[in-house]
């Protein structure tokens, strides 16, 4: 997933080492299924077979189905078919391998085709991508993986769990200090500077930002959040969006959608969805979405 994983398990000491070992194996299993940088992954196999149905694992089918559903409910703002546009923008290898400034010939941005013609057969776990369509499960994959690993840790006998995959944080059960987890939200402009500490017993905190994965192409700044309407990195006046939701996969969807909507529409989008969090402008001005006081330790 091109990022760090942080896993905390709470419970009986004699079980925790084994639980954490299994959690690490589980994260790697999901990476092997969903990475677009591994040619043997299920996602890569699916992308290479566009035009033909492919039978995938139940987990991969669910990840794709959630991504397609998210495209519909956000009116296309969240779009997993940005894979080709990401490659054309220069994000064609793992982020660690990207050159700081790559030179390339000028070309038209890649079209983002959308999910309208993707075929899903739940009974067979079969996915059919139309010719010319390829998927990137990036953010929603990280979020869904965090949801799954937290669920698994509790099923393996822990009494509480926290999983953070590249800043997608999912918590459930008891923490080491009581029934509530504290999730720190930092300023995207000043790492280490806290905006708040959010209190959750069961839920997720996810941040999407254009500031973390950046590179240059022919001297022009690029980032990984693609505007589906243009096929290029999105510049909406928003630097980062943090969303609090019941699941990390859903929080990822809504954070991306709010980022692409821009400040005013993004605030309205989150309020209408019954979600809360932060939207931070390029100017570093912080906007708290209505309802954040329920979770904020700074406002209580």
C-alpha positions in Angstrom: 0.0 0.0 0.0 3.1 2.2 -0.2 2.8 3.3 3.4 3.4 2.5 7.0 1.1 0.3 9.1 0.6 0.8 12.8 -1.3 -1.9 14.7 -2.3 -1.9 18.4 -4.0 -4.8 20.0 -5.4 -4.8 23.6 -6.2 -7.8 25.6 -4.6 -10.8 27.3 -0.7 -10.5 27.3 -0.2 -14.2 26.4 -2.2 -13.8 23.2 -1.0 -10.4 21.9 2.3 -11.4 20.2 0.5 -14.0 18.1 -2.3 -11.6 17.3 0.1 -8.9 16.1 2.0 -11.4 14.1 -1.2 -12.6 12.4 -2.2 -8.9 11.8 1.1 -8.2 10.0 0.5 -11.3 7.8 -3.0 -10.2 7.1 -1.9 -6.7 6.0 0.5 -8.3 3.6 -2.1 -10.6 2.2 -4.4 -7.7 1.4 -1.4 -5.9 -0.2 -0.8 -8.9 -2.4 -4.4 -8.7 -3.6 -4.9 -5.0 -4.2 -1.6 -3.4 -5.1 -1.4 -1.9 -8.6 2.4 -2.1 -8.4 2.5 -5.9 -8.1 1.9 -7.6 -11.5 0.7 -10.8 -9.7 -1.9 -9.1 -7.6 -5.6 -9.7 -8.2 -6.1 -6.1 -9.1 -3.3 -6.2 -11.7 -4.8 -9.4 -13.1 -8.2 -7.7 -13.3 -6.8 -4.6 -15.0 -4.9 -6.7 -17.6 -8.1 -8.6 -18.5 -10.3 -5.6 -19.3 -13.1 -6.8 -21.5 -13.3 -10.3 -20.0 -14.8 -11.5 -16.6 -12.4 -12.3 -13.9 -13.2 -14.4 -10.8 -11.6 -12.8 -7.7 -11.5 -13.5 -4.0 -14.5 -12.5 -1.9 -12.5 -9.7 -0.3 -11.4 -8.3 -3.7 -14.9 -8.5 -5.0 -16.2 -6.6 -2.0 -13.5 -3.9 -2.3 -14.3 -3.4 -6.0 -18.1 -3.4 -5.3 -17.7 -0.8 -2.6 -15.6 1.4 -4.9 -18.2 1.2 -7.7 -21.0 1.9 -5.2 -19.1 4.9 -4.0 -18.8 6.2 -7.5 -22.6 6.1 -7.9 -23.5 7.7 -4.5 -20.9 10.6 -4.9 -22.0 11.4 -8.4 -18.6 10.4 -9.8 -16.5 12.5 -7.5 -15.0 9.4 -6.0 -13.8 7.4 -9.0 -11.6 4.3 -8.8 -11.1 4.3 -12.6 -8.4 7.0 -12.3 -5.7 4.4 -12.6 -4.6 5.4 -16.1 -4.7 9.1 -15.2 -2.4 8.5 -12.2 0.1 6.7 -14.5 -0.1 9.5 -17.0 0.5 12.1 -14.3 3.7 10.2 -13.5 2.6 8.0 -10.6 3.6 4.9 -12.4 5.6 3.2 -9.7 5.7 3.1 -5.9 6.0 6.5 -4.4 9.5 5.7 -2.9 10.7 5.1 -6.5 9.3 8.2 -8.0 11.9 10.8 -9.2 11.5 14.2 -7.6 11.1 15.8 -11.0 10.6 13.7 -14.1 11.0 14.9 -17.6 8.5 13.7 -20.2 6.9 14.7 -23.4 3.7 16.8 -23.2 0.5 14.9 -23.9 -3.2 15.1 -23.3 -4.4 13.9 -19.9 -5.9 10.4 -19.7 -9.7 10.2 -19.7 -11.3 8.9 -16.6 -14.1 6.6 -17.9 -16.1 6.0 -14.7 -17.8 2.9 -13.4 -21.1 2.9 -15.3 -20.2 -0.2 -17.5 -18.4 -2.3 -14.9 -20.0 -5.7 -14.5 -20.3 -7.3 -11.0 -21.6 -10.8 -10.3 -21.7 -11.3 -6.6 -22.7 -15.0 -6.7 -19.6 -15.9 -8.8 -17.3 -13.1 -7.4 -16.7 -12.1 -11.0 -15.8 -8.6 -12.1 -15.8 -7.4 -15.7 -14.0 -4.2 -16.6 -14.9 -2.7 -20.0 -12.0 -2.3 -22.5 -10.0 0.8 -21.6 -11.0 0.8 -17.9 -8.6 0.0 -15.1 -8.9 0.4 -11.4 -6.9 1.9 -8.6 -8.1 0.9 -5.1 -5.6 3.2 -3.4 -7.4 5.0 -0.6 -10.5 2.9 -0.4 -8.3 -0.2 -0.3 -6.3 1.2 2.7 -9.5 2.1 4.5 -11.2 -1.3 3.8 -8.0 -3.1 4.9 -8.0 -1.2 8.2 -11.6 -2.2 8.7 -10.9 -5.8 8.0 -7.8 -6.1 10.1 -9.5 -4.5 13.2 -12.4 -7.0 12.7 -10.0 -9.9 12.5 -7.9 -8.8 15.6 -11.1 -8.9 17.7 -12.1 -12.2 16.3 -8.7 -13.6 17.2 -9.3 -12.8 20.9 -8.2 -9.2 21.5 -10.5 -6.9 23.5 -9.6 -3.8 21.5 -7.7 -2.8 18.3 -6.4 0.2 16.4 -5.1 -0.1 12.9 -3.6 2.9 11.0 -2.7 2.4 7.3 -1.1 5.6 5.9 -3.2 7.7 8.3 -6.5 5.7 7.7 -7.3 5.0 11.4 -9.9 2.4 12.5 -10.5 1.7 16.2 -12.9 -0.7 18.0 -13.2 -2.2 21.4 -11.3 -1.0 24.5 -8.1 1.0 24.4 -5.2 0.5 26.8 -6.5 3.4 28.8 -10.2 2.7 29.0 -13.3 2.4 26.7 -12.3 5.3 24.4 -9.5 5.7 21.8 -7.9 9.0 21.2 -7.0 9.7 17.6 -4.7 12.6 17.0 -5.3 14.8 13.9 -2.3 16.8 12.9 -2.0 19.9 10.8 -1.1 18.9 7.2 1.1 22.0 7.0 2.9 21.5 10.3 3.5 17.8 11.1 3.6 17.3 14.8 1.2 20.2 15.5 -2.1 18.8 16.7 -5.4 20.2 15.5 -7.4 18.0 17.9 -7.6 14.7 19.6 -10.8 12.8 18.7 -12.4 10.4 21.1 -14.0 7.2 19.6 -15.1 3.9 21.0 -15.8 2.4 17.6 -15.2 4.2 14.3 -12.6 5.7 11.9 -10.7 8.9 11.2 -9.3 9.3 7.7 -7.4 12.2 6.1 -7.0 12.9 2.4 -4.4 15.5 1.5 -2.6 16.7 -1.6 0.4 17.6 0.5 1.8 14.2 1.3 2.3 12.5 -2.1 3.7 15.1 -4.4 6.2 15.1 -7.2 7.1 17.2 -10.2 6.7 16.6 -13.9 8.5 18.9 -16.3 8.8 21.3 -13.3 5.0 21.3 -12.6 3.8 20.1 -9.2 1.7 16.9 -9.2 -0.2 15.1 -6.5 -2.2 11.8 -6.3 -5.8 13.1 -6.0 -7.1 13.1 -9.5 -10.0 15.2 -10.7 -12.1 12.8 -12.7 -13.5 15.6 -14.9 -10.0 16.5 -16.2 -7.8 13.5 -15.6 -5.3 15.7 -13.8 -4.4 16.4 -10.2 -7.2 18.4 -8.5 -6.7 22.0 -7.4 -9.9 23.0 -5.5 -8.5 25.4 -3.0 -8.5 22.6 -0.4 -5.3 21.1 1.0 -6.8 18.4 3.2 -10.0 16.8 4.4 -10.4 14.7 7.6 -13.6 12.7 8.0 -14.9 10.8 11.0 -17.2 7.9 10.1 -18.2 4.4 11.2 -15.9 2.7 8.8 -12.5 3.7 7.3 -13.5 2.7 3.8 -16.6 5.0 3.8 -14.5 7.8 5.4 -12.0 7.5 2.6 -14.8 7.9 0.0 -16.3 10.9 1.6 -12.9 12.6 2.2 -12.0 12.3 -1.5 -15.4 13.5 -2.6 -15.3 16.5 -0.2 -11.8 17.4 -1.4 -12.9 17.4 -5.0 -16.1 19.3 -4.3 -14.1 22.3 -2.8 -14.7 24.1 0.4 -18.4 25.2 0.4 -19.7 22.1 -1.5 -17.5 19.8 0.6 -18.8 21.2 3.9 -22.4 20.8 2.6 -21.6 17.2 1.3 -20.3 16.1 4.7 -23.2 17.7 6.6 -25.8 16.1 4.3 -24.1 12.7 4.8 -24.3 13.1 8.6 -20.5 13.1 8.9 -18.1 15.5 10.5 -14.4 16.3 10.4 -12.2 19.1 9.1 -11.7 20.8 5.8 -8.4 22.7 5.5 -7.9 25.3 2.8 -4.7 25.9 0.8 -4.3 29.1 3.0 -4.1 26.7 6.0 -7.4 28.0 7.4 -9.2 25.2 9.3 -12.9 24.6 9.1 -14.6 22.3 11.6 -17.7 20.5 10.3 -20.8 20.7 12.4 -20.9 17.8 14.9 -17.2 17.6 15.6 -17.7 18.7 19.2 -19.1 15.3 19.9 -15.7 13.7 19.3 -13.3 16.6 20.1 -11.4 16.5 23.3 -10.4 20.1 22.8 -13.9 21.4 22.7 -15.2 19.6 25.8 
